[in-house]
Amino acid sequence: MISFPPPRGVKMNDSRSKVTPSTVLRRVERLRVELDDTDGIRVESLGMRGPSVPRGLQLLQAFSRPTSIQNALDSLSATGTQEWIEMTEAILRWVESGVLHEPGSPVRSVRSGYEGAPVHAVMLNDRARTEGFIRGIEATVRPGNTVVDIGTGSGVLAMAAARAGARHVYAIEASSMAEIAAENVRLNGFADRISILRGQSTDLVLPEKVDVVVTEMIGHHAFGEGLLEIVNDAVRRFGDGETRVVPESIELLGIPLEVPEVDLAAYAASPRAIENWKGWYGFDLAALAGRMPKSCFFVRSEAVAKWRSLASPASLVTVRFPAQTDDGLLEGTARVRIEKPGILNAVAVGMVISTGGGASVSTVPSASHSGSHWLCPVWLPTAPFQVVPGDDAKLDFLYGSGIHGRQGSADASPMVADI
Ligand SMILES: C[S@@+](CC[C@H](N)C(=O)[O-])C[C@H]1O[C@@H](n2cnc3c(N)ncnc32)[C@H](O)[C@@H]1O
């Protein structure tokens, strides 16, 4: 029943090393600001916290529209070298944590979790995923097309594109898996039609425009691996204005649940868990249940299917690629008609990935569904509440590439007014 929530790729921010005085930055859109004990300003976005920095309000003001670091420092008129150093350090800390970012460029990251065969074996063993993508590629790639496959990993989708008739496939891979992909490409006789390029797609240029962008960079949090930013960047720079994307779209669905107390205690700081810990260790750890940012845990979808769902899955948001979001923010609200009585204490988020030509891959929990390597994020609402059939509940979804990387959240509340 209980599964560990491993992110599919480990991310480390390397943004600091790329920043120069002429780098143009702006602050992320939605922020909550808090004055801390030492008069520093701490900001919070999407439940994630950035570090406290001095003169933070002036910094936020300076970067409210795109401006270079040099201009911002000039406008802040630092008095003396020490203050100048402190301001520069503050800017770098906020760049590192994502409060400030280069407009239009994805949050920079280095992935190290994809080196080695096991993580790729897990994905390849998810036949519904891999076959769903291959079917989408076969429906989308036309003979003679040029294709870019971003995050080629083992090379499987690049080879599917070549098999579907692509004239040339540029297969980009950031990790050392690039060498393995090249070997697989040779093994299958595609070396003349597939070029393996090692690096981050956002740093590379291609020698020609492509007809199709293929990418399977979908995380347990669907967009958590930078999918929106990476696809948008690829379509803008590698595409010819008519470029098609595999996948075509991703729909997120929310399922209101009543998770049994005993299971909730296994994943969350529920009242029962706190009682258990007090009994086992002799400490009251109740602060964990308090002012925590919205939190979620990850569970296999077949395990979620065993919990009591209080209503049918409700559509939270559908993203068609390239995604229509300039600031990397996605929001959705759904109204669900409750079908069963219970305590609504969790919202699972499943996804339906439309890969093309009517093919799709789903992680929406259901009795018949099993074997997805993707885990379902299960969100804990701000406050659990009692529901009866016929009630309406409101599910809110929010995603953004904000502080400390890319985060989302889902919440549920009783319906108090029409949405
Ligand atoms: C989820 S795996 C998918 C692998 C393969 N396409 C498949 O479907 O089995 C994503 C791969 O993308 C690579 N990756 C992540 N971000 C990247 C980027 N910006 N550019 C190139 N490769 C990237 C990772 O190293 C990883 O191998």
The ligand as an SDF file (V2000), in Angstrom:
LIG
                    3D

 27 29  0  0  0  0  0  0  0  0999 V2000
   11.2670   10.9900  -18.1620 C   0  0  0  0  0  0  0  0  0  0  0  0
   12.7550   10.6720  -18.9900 S   0  0  0  0  0  0  0  0  0  0  0  0
   12.1380   10.1070  -20.5330 C   0  0  0  0  0  0  0  0  0  0  0  0
   13.1150    9.2660  -21.3050 C   0  0  0  0  0  0  0  0  0  0  0  0
   12.5760    8.7370  -22.6260 C   0  0  0  0  0  0  0  0  0  0  0  0
   12.1810    9.8220  -23.5200 N   0  0  0  0  0  0  0  0  0  0  0  0
   11.4230    7.8030  -22.4290 C   0  0  0  0  0  0  0  0  0  0  0  0
   10.2970    8.1980  -22.7560 O   0  0  0  0  0  0  0  0  0  0  0  0
   11.6210    6.6840  -21.9500 O   0  0  0  0  0  0  0  0  0  0  0  0
   13.2940   12.3030  -19.2970 C   0  0  0  0  0  0  0  0  0  0  0  0
   14.7400   12.4500  -19.7600 C   0  0  0  0  0  0  0  0  0  0  0  0
   14.9310   13.8250  -20.0570 O   0  0  0  0  0  0  0  0  0  0  0  0
   16.2470   14.2220  -19.6860 C   0  0  0  0  0  0  0  0  0  0  0  0
   16.1560   15.6860  -19.5420 N   0  0  0  0  0  0  0  0  0  0  0  0
   15.5570   16.3780  -18.5770 C   0  0  0  0  0  0  0  0  0  0  0  0
   15.5560   17.6990  -18.8800 N   0  0  0  0  0  0  0  0  0  0  0  0
   16.1660   17.8270  -20.0690 C   0  0  0  0  0  0  0  0  0  0  0  0
   16.4540   18.9400  -20.9240 C   0  0  0  0  0  0  0  0  0  0  0  0
   16.0850   20.1860  -20.6210 N   0  0  0  0  0  0  0  0  0  0  0  0
   17.0970   18.6960  -22.0740 N   0  0  0  0  0  0  0  0  0  0  0  0
   17.4590   17.4400  -22.4200 C   0  0  0  0  0  0  0  0  0  0  0  0
   17.2130   16.3560  -21.6470 N   0  0  0  0  0  0  0  0  0  0  0  0
   16.5610   16.5450  -20.5010 C   0  0  0  0  0  0  0  0  0  0  0  0
   16.5130   13.4170  -18.4310 C   0  0  0  0  0  0  0  0  0  0  0  0
   17.8990   13.2700  -18.1880 O   0  0  0  0  0  0  0  0  0  0  0  0
   15.8120   12.0940  -18.7660 C   0  0  0  0  0  0  0  0  0  0  0  0
   16.6960   11.1760  -19.3480 O   0  0  0  0  0  0  0  0  0  0  0  0
  1  2  1  0
  2  3  1  0
  2 10  1  0
  3  4  1  0
  4  5  1  0
  5  6  1  0
  5  7  1  0
  7  8  2  0
  7  9  1  0
 10 11  1  0
 11 12  1  0
 11 26  1  0
 12 13  1  0
 13 14  1  0
 13 24  1  0
 14 15  1  0
 14 23  1  0
 15 16  2  0
 16 17  1  0
 17 18  1  0
 17 23  2  0
 18 19  1  0
 18 20  2  0
 20 21  1  0
 21 22  2  0
 22 23  1  0
 24 25  1  0
 24 26  1  0
 26 27  1  0
M  CHG  2   2   1   9  -1
M  END
$$$$
